[in-house]
Amino acid sequence: MEGVAGVVTADQLLPSGFEYERFRRFMTDETLAAVSAAKQAGATEIVVSDSHGNGENLLIELFPKDVRVVRSWPRHGGMMAGLDRSFAGALFIGYHASTTNPRGVRAHTFSSAHLARVALNGAAVTEAEFNAAYAGDLGVPVLFASGDDVAVAEIASRLGQIETVATKKSLGFHSAETLTPAAACERIHDGVLAAVSHRERRQPYAVAHPVTLEITFKNYLPSEVLSYLRSVERVDAHTIRFVGRDMQEVSDFVEFVDNYSADLTP
């Protein structure tokens, strides 16, 4: 949701924010623009993964009857839940820059509160690159991405020159010069239409196996406790390393780290 037009602060991002209800509609509209364009380009099956915050943002009653929506957490596959080898491509809507990028609106990787770096095979990654690698393990290429100008530039630098739409120009962590929601939807529709129509030009994004994951926490205690697991190595005071057979195993480990709490109920 951080990459949706107009979004700049928690006022739009969280259910407690005074603008959230309006902006979840704008998030839904940008997604609907992508869905409409994909169908126009010939897509016969569409699964939408609601992957912001609590995973319950999209107004599902506004989607066409033949679209399926993945909601809430935890779930195998994380943000890419619902994807399998049958899909022709993935579309990334509303993305943001990584936590190691000094620019970008609400830039972070997975958790703005807890994580300072996420790396695959020694290189820091964005959420887009991580998710593209997950899709790549299934033979599915990423065709399109939207978000602020810093985010889409970062994505293109990692994934190649895919179709992108910049919904706003970052002026800082909490500020931007933005398109209107209507303009963003129009550009996303056109971008997705072109991307899906020329999907044969894109190849899956592959990372070498086994996959080495490193996570750097803002606090030191999570890395200490996680290092009690025999499969986890503590690299330094704030960083742990986990080696997975593939991106599915690495994704499940990230989901565990992000979701586990001894207070979980029921």
C-alpha positions in Angstrom: 0.0 0.0 0.0 3.0 2.3 0.6 3.4 2.7 -3.2 -0.2 3.6 -3.9 -0.8 7.2 -5.2 -1.2 9.7 -2.4 0.1 7.5 0.4 2.7 9.2 2.6 2.1 8.4 6.3 0.4 6.0 8.7 -2.7 8.2 8.3 -3.4 6.3 5.1 -1.7 3.0 5.9 -3.3 1.8 9.1 -6.9 1.1 10.1 -6.5 3.7 12.9 -5.5 6.4 10.4 -8.1 9.0 9.6 -7.6 8.5 5.8 -7.3 4.7 5.8 -10.8 3.9 4.6 -10.5 6.2 1.6 -7.1 4.9 0.7 -8.0 1.3 0.9 -10.4 2.1 -1.8 -7.6 3.8 -3.8 -5.5 0.6 -3.2 -8.4 -1.5 -4.5 -8.9 0.8 -7.5 -5.2 0.5 -8.6 -5.5 -3.3 -8.2 -8.7 -3.3 -10.2 -6.9 -1.3 -13.0 -4.3 -4.1 -13.2 -6.9 -6.8 -13.2 -8.9 -5.1 -16.0 -5.8 -4.7 -18.1 -4.6 -8.3 -17.5 -8.0 -9.6 -18.6 -8.0 -7.3 -21.6 -4.6 -8.8 -22.6 -6.0 -12.3 -22.4 -5.5 -13.4 -18.8 -7.9 -16.3 -17.9 -7.1 -16.7 -14.2 -6.2 -14.0 -11.7 -5.3 -14.4 -8.0 -4.8 -11.2 -6.0 -2.6 -11.4 -2.9 -3.6 -8.7 -0.3 -0.2 -8.2 1.3 -0.2 -4.9 3.2 -0.4 -4.7 7.0 -3.0 -7.2 8.3 -3.7 -8.5 4.8 -7.3 -7.4 5.0 -7.3 -4.1 3.0 -8.8 -4.7 -0.4 -12.5 -4.3 -0.8 -13.1 -7.8 -2.2 -16.8 -7.1 -3.2 -15.6 -4.8 -6.0 -13.6 -7.5 -7.8 -15.0 -9.5 -10.7 -16.6 -12.8 -9.7 -13.8 -14.8 -11.4 -11.0 -13.3 -9.3 -9.8 -15.0 -6.2 -8.3 -13.0 -3.3 -5.7 -14.2 -0.7 -6.2 -12.5 2.7 -4.6 -12.3 6.1 -1.6 -14.0 7.8 0.3 -16.2 8.4 0.5 -18.2 5.1 2.9 -20.2 3.1 4.4 -18.1 0.3 4.1 -14.8 2.2 3.2 -12.1 -0.2 3.2 -14.6 -3.1 0.7 -17.0 -1.6 -1.6 -18.4 -4.2 1.1 -18.5 -6.9 2.1 -21.8 -8.6 3.8 -22.9 -11.8 0.6 -22.5 -13.9 0.8 -18.7 -13.8 2.1 -16.8 -16.8 3.3 -13.8 -14.8 3.2 -11.7 -11.6 2.2 -8.0 -11.2 3.5 -5.9 -8.3 1.1 -3.1 -7.3 1.9 -0.5 -4.6 5.5 -1.4 -3.9 8.1 0.7 -1.9 11.8 1.0 -1.7 14.0 -1.2 0.5 15.1 -0.6 4.1 18.7 0.0 2.9 17.7 2.7 0.5 18.1 6.2 2.0 15.3 7.5 -0.2 11.7 6.4 -0.9 8.3 6.9 0.7 8.0 4.6 3.8 11.0 2.6 2.6 11.4 -0.7 4.4 11.8 -4.4 3.9 9.1 -6.6 5.4 9.0 -4.8 8.8 9.8 -1.1 9.2 9.7 -1.6 13.0 12.0 -4.5 13.3 14.4 -5.1 10.4 17.3 -3.1 9.1 18.4 -5.4 6.2 17.3 -8.6 4.4 19.8 -10.3 2.0 19.8 -13.2 -0.4 23.1 -14.8 -1.2 25.0 -11.9 0.3 23.2 -9.1 -1.5 20.6 -6.8 0.2 17.2 -7.2 -1.4 13.9 -5.3 -1.8 10.6 -7.0 -1.1 10.1 -7.0 -4.9 13.4 -8.8 -5.5 12.6 -11.3 -2.7 9.2 -11.9 -4.2 10.5 -12.1 -7.7 13.0 -14.8 -6.6 10.1 -16.7 -5.0 8.2 -16.5 -8.3 11.3 -17.4 -10.2 11.7 -20.6 -8.4 8.2 -21.5 -9.8 9.2 -20.4 -13.3 7.0 -17.3 -13.1 8.4 -14.0 -14.4 7.5 -10.5 -12.9 6.0 -8.5 -15.7 5.1 -5.1 -14.0 5.6 -3.0 -10.9 4.2 0.2 -9.6 5.2 2.4 -6.7 7.0 5.7 -6.0 9.8 6.7 -8.4 12.6 5.5 -6.0 10.9 2.1 -5.6 10.4 1.4 -9.4 14.0 2.5 -10.1 15.3 0.1 -7.5 13.1 -2.7 -8.9 14.3 -2.1 -12.4 17.9 -2.1 -11.3 17.4 -5.6 -9.8 14.9 -7.2 -12.2 15.7 -5.5 -15.5 13.7 -3.1 -17.5 10.2 -4.4 -16.8 7.1 -2.2 -17.3 6.8 0.2 -14.4 4.6 3.1 -13.3 5.7 5.7 -10.8 2.6 6.8 -8.9 4.5 9.6 -7.1 7.9 11.3 -6.7 9.5 10.8 -3.3 10.4 14.0 -1.5 11.3 12.1 1.7 10.3 9.2 4.0 6.9 10.9 4.7 6.4 13.2 1.7 5.8 13.0 -2.0 4.6 14.8 -5.1 1.8 12.4 -6.2 -0.4 11.6 -9.1 -4.1 11.7 -8.5 -5.7 8.3 -7.9 -7.5 8.5 -11.3 -4.3 9.3 -13.1 -2.4 6.5 -11.4 -5.1 3.9 -12.3 -5.0 5.0 -15.9 -1.2 4.6 -16.1 -1.3 1.3 -14.3 -3.9 0.0 -16.7 -1.9 1.0 -19.7 1.4 -0.4 -18.2 -0.1 -3.7 -17.3 -1.8 -4.0 -20.7 1.6 -3.6 -22.4 3.3 -5.9 -19.9 0.9 -8.8 -20.1 0.6 -8.4 -23.9 4.4 -8.8 -24.2 4.9 -11.3 -21.4 7.1 -13.5 -23.6 9.9 -10.9 -23.3 10.3 -11.5 -19.6 12.2 -14.4 -18.0 11.9 -15.6 -14.4 14.2 -14.1 -11.9 16.5 -16.8 -10.5 18.8 -17.0 -7.5 21.3 -19.7 -6.9 20.4 -22.7 -4.7 20.8 -23.3 -1.8 19.7 -19.8 -0.9 21.5 -18.0 1.9 19.2 -15.6 3.8 20.5 -13.0 6.2 18.3 -10.8 8.4 19.5 -7.9 10.4 17.3 -6.8 13.3 17.2 -3.3 14.7 17.5 -4.9 18.2 19.9 -7.6 19.3 17.7 -9.9 21.3 15.8 -11.5 18.3 19.1 -12.5 16.7 20.3 -14.0 20.0 17.1 -16.1 20.6 16.8 -17.2 17.0 20.4 -18.5 17.1 19.3 -21.1 19.6 17.8 -22.9 16.5 20.5 -25.3 15.2 19.6 -24.2 11.6 20.4 -20.5 12.4 23.9 -18.9 12.6 24.4 -15.6 14.4 26.6 -13.5 12.2 26.9 -10.5 14.4 25.0 -8.9 17.3 22.0 -8.0 15.1 22.2 -10.4 12.2 21.3 -14.1 11.7 21.9 -16.4 8.7 19.7 -19.2 7.5 20.3 -21.5 4.4 17.3 -22.8 2.6 17.0 -25.4 -0.1 14.9 -23.0 -2.2 12.9 -19.8 -2.0 9.9 -21.6 -0.6 11.9 -22.7 2.4 13.4 -19.3 2.8 10.0 -17.6 2.6 8.6 -19.9 5.2 11.5 -19.0 7.5 10.8 -15.3 7.0 7.1 -15.9 7.8 8.1 -17.7 11.0 10.4 -14.8 12.1 7.7 -12.2 11.2 4.8 -14.0 12.8 5.8 -16.1 15.7 5.0 -15.0 19.2 4.5 -17.1 22.4 1.3 -15.1 22.9 -0.3 -16.5 19.7 -3.9 -17.5 20.2 -6.1 -19.6 19.8 
